[in-house]
Amino acid sequence: MRYGEISLGPDSNELANDGSSDPIVAVANVVNRANVYLMAEKGEQPVDDSDEALAEFIKEKNIAASRYGGSPNLLTRSLFIDLGIDLEEDVILEEPTDVTAVLALVEQGKSQIANGAEPTITEGINKGVWEEPFFGFPSLGDYPYSVISVKQSTIEEEPELVEGFVQAVLRGLETVYEDPELAEEVLRTEFPTLSDEQIEATQNRAYADEHWSKDGIITEEALAKTMDVLKKTGIHDKPYSYEKMVDMQFVE
């Protein structure tokens, strides 16, 4: 990418910016929900959705938690910490690099719980490995999971380019919500190996849980949630500045 646009979370930017003289800055929101879910082996579910029931259900289980340091892994760790679960004593965390490996871990009987997203969720349901997720991180509300970012030097030297790119992203977001049929066409083009059922499930879950941003805005409150996950899990506990990490001038 000539101008260095990236599409990660602003928390990832902050980690990469450590010591950088030309930091990466988030200029538009794209995925505004934490697109991660927890599934349990088929036939097993918490007795209810209370924190106490969740903690009791999760303890003493092997968890297919995805790659250490990745968002699915850190969100899972953060939830467990909130529930009072000791990550060293109460659970065993399997952390494969390949996010799709979590399905195999449950299918083979090694893990009893896994995190993931579509189309892995539907694949696991079809195989009889698990049922619908018993917990969804979209419940956190606004959460800049995937944003458009550029280097600070690009903002300063080529603001018209950044503005044009951001406006195109905003039109795309608007179109996704207004024209689901067009969104499906794009999904099929980008992921031609997905089955009709996987495409339908992916799109239905995205719309139902409002995965995509509707206005491109990254709020201070939403950013605080991502940074709190980093701090809570011990990945990054240095002070941060919303003004340095996020620039909403092109959205606004």
Buried (B, 14 or more C-beta within 10 A) or exposed (E): EEEEBBEBBBBBBBBEBEEEEEBBBBBBBBBBBBBBBBBBBBEBBBEEEEEEBBBBBBBEBBBBBBBBEBBBBBBBBBBBBEBEBEBEEBBBBBBBEEBEBBBBBBBEEEBBBBBBBBBBBBBBBEEEBBBEBBBBBBEBEBBBBBBBBBBBBBBEEBEEBBBEBBBEBBEBBEEBEEEBEEBBEEBEEEEEEBEEEBBBBBBEBBBEBBBBBEEBBBBEEBBEBBBEBBBBBEBBEEEBEBEEBBBBEBBE
